Amino acid sequence: PTFFSVMSNRFSDIELREEEGIPTEEFLESCYAIVPVLDKLGPTVFAPVKMDFVGNIKKINQKFVTNKEEFDTLQKIVLHEVNAGVAQVRNSATEALLWLKRGLKFLKGFLTEVKNGEKNIQTAL
C-alpha cells in the first residue's frame, strides 16, 4: 500500500453532482488529506507550497462554512462570487480555488516526474 492508496479522502472518490458540480466538503477533505504528502516530500523545500496550499484551502473553507447549504458545491461558490462582483477580489474563495488548482497541478506534475524516475528534485520541480 502507498500513502495515496490508503488516504481516507481521495479525489477519485468524489462523486460529481449532476448539473451542480463538485461537492465542496468532499473536495476540501481531499485537499487536506494531501497536505501530509508535502511534509514527506521535504518540510523545508515544500514549506512555501504547503503554506500556499493550506492558505487557499482555508479561504475556500471560510466561504463554505458561512452557508454550507448554499455553497455545497464549488461551482455555487464561484457563481455566487461572480454575481456579487467579488470573484476577482484578493482573498476571494474563487481566487483561492484558482491557486489551489494550480498547486494541485504543480504537485501532480512533480509526482509524475518522480514516478517516471527523476532522481534530481530540482529537475523534477
HUPEWO-V598202 format. One record per residue. SS is DSSP state (@ for helix, = for strand, . for the rest). OMEGA is omega as a letter, one per 20 degrees, with the letter a starting at -180 (none if undefined). NEAR is the number of other ideal C-beta (glycine too) atoms within 12 Angstrom. Layout:
ss=(SS	SS)
omega=(OMEGA	OMEGA)
near=(NEAR	NEAR)
This chain:
ss=(.	.	.	.	.	.	.	.	.	.	@	@	@	.	.	.	=	.	.	.	=	.	=	@	@	@	@	@	@	@	@	@	@	@	@	@	@	@	@	@	@	@	.	.	.	.	@	@	@	@	@	@	@	@	@	@	@	@	@	@	@	@	@	@	@	@	.	.	.	.	.	.	=	@	@	@	@	@	@	@	@	@	@	@	.	.	.	.	.	.	.	.	@	@	@	@	@	@	@	@	@	@	@	@	@	@	@	@	@	@	@	@	@	@	@	.	.	.	.	.	@	@	@	@	.)
omega=(r	r	a	a	a	r	r	r	a	r	a	r	a	r	r	r	r	r	a	r	a	r	a	a	a	r	a	r	r	r	r	a	r	a	r	r	a	r	a	a	a	a	r	a	a	a	r	r	a	a	r	a	a	r	a	r	a	r	r	r	r	r	a	a	r	r	a	a	a	a	a	r	r	a	r	r	a	r	r	a	r	a	r	r	a	a	a	r	r	r	r	r	r	r	r	r	r	a	r	r	r	r	r	r	r	a	r	r	r	a	r	r	r	r	a	r	a	a	a	a	a	r	r	r	none)
near=(6	11	18	22	10	11	21	15	22	21	24	13	17	22	15	17	18	10	8	18	22	30	27	36	25	26	37	38	24	27	40	27	26	35	33	21	28	31	19	18	26	19	16	12	17	28	16	17	30	28	18	24	35	27	22	34	34	23	30	39	27	21	34	33	19	17	15	18	12	18	32	24	30	35	25	29	41	29	19	25	29	19	12	16	11	19	22	16	16	13	21	25	40	32	25	35	36	25	28	34	24	18	30	28	16	25	30	19	17	27	25	14	20	21	14	12	10	16	11	11	16	11	12	23	19)
